[in-house]
Each structure stands twice: as C-alpha cells, then as structure tokens.
Amino acid sequence: MLGHAYDLTVTNTGIIKNLPVCIAEGRPTSYVFSREEVWKRQARIAVAHKDRYGNPIVYIDPNAFSEAPPEFQVWVIEHECNHHAKGHLSAFASMQVYAARERESDRVATQKVVEAGFTPEQLNRIYNTIKDKDFHQKHLSPMMKAALELNPAQMNAEFDKRSRYFLKCVERMKGRPAPRYFPGPPFMYGYG
C-alpha cells in the first residue's frame, strides 16, 4: 500500500511547488528559505528548528534546494520533519546521539518515499544527490568548509557511511537486496 503522494512539480526557481506537510506537536511546520539561517545553525541544506514561540520551522537553503532534484528535496524535508516529530532538536547531544538521530531521520525519510511509490529512477536520483560530494561541499557554510578541510578523510568516511545506509534502508523497505542501478562509490554526510 502506498503512503501519501508527493507533488514533484517544480517552480521556475527549481524548488518543488508543494512542500510536504509536516505536523509536529500538533502544529504545522513552517518552511523558511534562508541560506543564512541554515548556515548559522551549522547545517548544510536544511535544518529543523523552532521559532521563539516554540513553533516548528524548517530552514532551507534555497540555493542548494534549487540545484537538487525534486525527489531529493522531498527526502530532505521528510528527514527534517522526522527531527521535529521525534524531538531531536536538543542542542546538547553527544556525537553518538546526533549520529543516531541522523540515521533514524534518514531511515524514516527513505521509508516515506519508498512507501509513496517512488520508482527506482526516483530513488536513484536521491542516491546520486546524496553521494554527490561536490554538490554538498558547494553548499557548506564558510565555517564548515574550514573545519572539513582540516579532516578530509573523516568527511569522505561520512559520505560513504551515509549513502550506504540509504541503500540499506531501501533494501529493507523493498524486502529485497538493494537494486544494482545505484552506481559507483557512495559518498555523503548529514543535512541538519
């Protein structure tokens, strides 16, 4: 049975027209397009946050979003919505807790797009964007770029781990081994 469907129509800016609806703590999530807000929170493409009244927000870097395929945009929004749904917004989490939260949000986002009936080609577009190291480096804040230049091996390991986890999630959701249409060495790191 398919989950909810997504409208993948993009506007002339390259961003999907109808972002997925996300309800957190009984309130709809607002989407704010601001590269500065994403960078301020040391995120890459999007980040879950709350406004000063406690309302859920997802800040989105419009530059990064407009360059990503619509399937990847949906996947990122679902990833960030899971952070709200699970209360992952604590700023004081250990790296192990942070990594576990990121994996859980990746798994839930992957589950949602698979259940929505994304085709192998659509899943491939998500995977190819996940592993596109150049795309992600292009959209890092100046502070994050400087930090990652100090340890490029760690960054490459994180790219590899995250994209392999995406394939594992697809495999579990489909109940069979990961499709062979995912090419090349996988690379990626977190979103927020």
Order of alpha helices (4+ residues) and beta strands (2+ residues): beta-beta-beta-alpha-beta-beta-alpha-alpha-alpha-alpha-alpha-alpha-alpha
